[in-house]
Amino acid sequence: MKTIAVIINKTGGADALDYTEVTLSEPKNDQIQIDHKAIGLNFIDIYFRSGVYPVQLPTGLGMEGAGVVTAIGSQVKHLKIGDRVAYASNQMGAYCQSRIMSATHVCKLPDEISFEQGAAIMLKGLTVEYLFHRTTEINAGDVVLFHAAAGGVGLIACQWARSEGITLIGTAGTDEKCDLALSNGATHVINYKKENFKDKV
């Protein structure tokens, strides 16, 4: 099967992005084929494209995506053809129509979550899970200070904290961002451009 992918053969600006026709092989035993409906765009992609983070060339870009499983390897048990799925993976190459990838990085996407939402939240959601449950176990009744509470990771952290009974004190740089963090679940917010958050806390 042929598909279109964005490949970089050299580092640089946006002009380094090449639309390339590639041929997909059949999935191996532990792999799936996913037809993308949406992909995530992250600032780290720019670092790889520009050469700030060295990477072996040529390479695809992008580590988040959502779509539909269209082929499956014989050893894959948690997914089937037709499943709506999403992933965040260190296997770069999400900037494409379709791709073959390891099934271990892919999870089912609930019907109530759109492809666009799934592609946008996976990496950020995994970051919050890591911060709340792997770096330090945070439980109901705990109080945390969360910087950049109105950013992509921060807004998920606000919602996660509210759902688990955690008091989250968020910081942000404008009143509008403070309001956004509050509306997404922060218990308290501090505009660090108006207040010294250390004194406030």
N, C-alpha and C positions, 0 to 999 in steps of 0.2 A: 504494500500500500504506500502511496506517495502522499506526503503532507508538506505544508509550508512551516518553516521554523526560522526564527531570528537567530543568526549566528554572528559572532565576532571573530574575525581572523586577525585583528590587530586591536590594540587599545586606542582609545581616543574619545572624541565627542559622539554626539548622536549619529554622525555620518559613518561611524564604525559599524553600525548595525546593518547587517545584510540579510535580506529576505531570501531564503534558500529553499529549494525543493529537496527534500530528503526522502529516502525510502525506509519504511519501518519494517523490521523483521517480525516474525511471529513471537509472541511472548514466551520466554523460557518458563520452566516449571513454577518459579516463585514470582513471576511477573504478571502485570496486567497491561492492557492498552487502554488509555483514557482519551476520549475525545473531549477537549476542553470547551466549556461554555463561558468560563471567565478565568482570568489569571490575576495574581496579586503582583503589584508593582511596589518595590521597596527601595529605600535609598541605598541599601547595600548593593543593589544591582548596578548602580552608577559607579560605585567603588570598583567593582569587578570590570565594568566596561572601560573605565578611565585608566585602570592599572594601579590604582591606590592599593588594592588587594591583588597581589599577583595570582594568576590562574593560568593553567596550561591552555594554549590556543591551538586550534580553534575551539570555541566552546559556545554552548547555548547560554542563555541567561534566564533568571527567574527561578524561585524556589517554592512558589505557592500556586495552587490551581484548584479548580473544581470542574467537574464534568460528569460524563457517563462512561461506565466501563463497557467496552465494545469487544474485548477479547481477554482471555484469561488462561494462565498456566495451570497445569494439572495439579499442582500442590497447593494452590490458593483455596482456602476453605472459608474465609470470612467475607468474601465478595463473590458476586455473580454478575454475568452479563446483564446490562440494563440498570445496575445500581447507580444511584446518584452518589458521588463521592467527592472528597476534598483531601488535600494533603499540604503539608509543609515539609520539605525534604532538602537535605544538603546535596542531592543530585540535581545540579542546575540543569535547566532546559525547559522551564515552563512556558517560555515565549514561543509557543507553537500551537498549531491546530490540534495535533494528536501526538502522543508519545507513548513509548514503552518504558515502564519503570517498575521498581520493586514494589510488590504489594504490601510489604511490611510498613511502608510509609503512608499508606492510603487508608482512610476510614470512611464509613458510610456517612452521608449527609442527610440529616432529617428533612422531611418534606417541608417543614415550616421555615427552613433556612434556605434562602435563595442561593443560586450559584455565585452571584456577586458577593453576597455576605460570606459565604464559605471560603471563597478565594481570598477575601480581605482579612479574615479574622484568625486563620489557623496559626500563623507564626506568632501573632500578638497574644492569642489565647494560650498557646503553649508557653510563652514567656511568663504570663501571669501564673499559670499552674506551677511552673518551675519556682517562681518567687514565693508563692504562697505555701507550697507543699513539699518542696525539695531543698531549697536554700535554708529556710527555717519554717517549721510547721506552724501555721497560723490557724487559730481556732476561734470559735464563737466567743465573744467577750474580749478578745485581744484588741489592742489599739496599734495602728500602724501609721507612719508618716509616709506619704507617697508623693514623690516629686513628679512634675509634668502630668498631673492628674487629668488634664483635658486632651492629652495626646492619644494616639491609637491604643497603646498598651494601657495607659492610665484610665481611659474610659471603661475598658473591660475590667480593670482592677476595681474600679468603683462599683460596677454592677456585681462582680464576684463577691466583693466584701459585703455588700448589702445582703446578698442571697445567703451568706454564711454567718450573718450576725456579727461581723467584724466592724469595729469602729475605724473608719478610714479618714484621716486628716490629709487632705490633698493640698498641693501647692500649684499655683498657676500664675501667669504673668499679666493677665488682664481680668477685669471684672466679668467680661463676657465668658472667658474660659472658666472662671470660678463658678459662674452660674451653670455652665455646661456640666462641670464635674458634679455639682450638687444635684442636678436633675438626673444624673446617671447613677447616683447612689452614694456619693461621698457624704460623710456625716458632717464634716466641717471643711472649710476651705480657707486658704490664706493666699492673698495676693502678695507675692513676695516683692513686688515692685513698690508696694505701699507700706508693707509691714515687714519687720524682721521676723522671719518665721521661727528662728531659734527662740527669741523672746516670747513669741506668741504661743509656741508649743509649751 
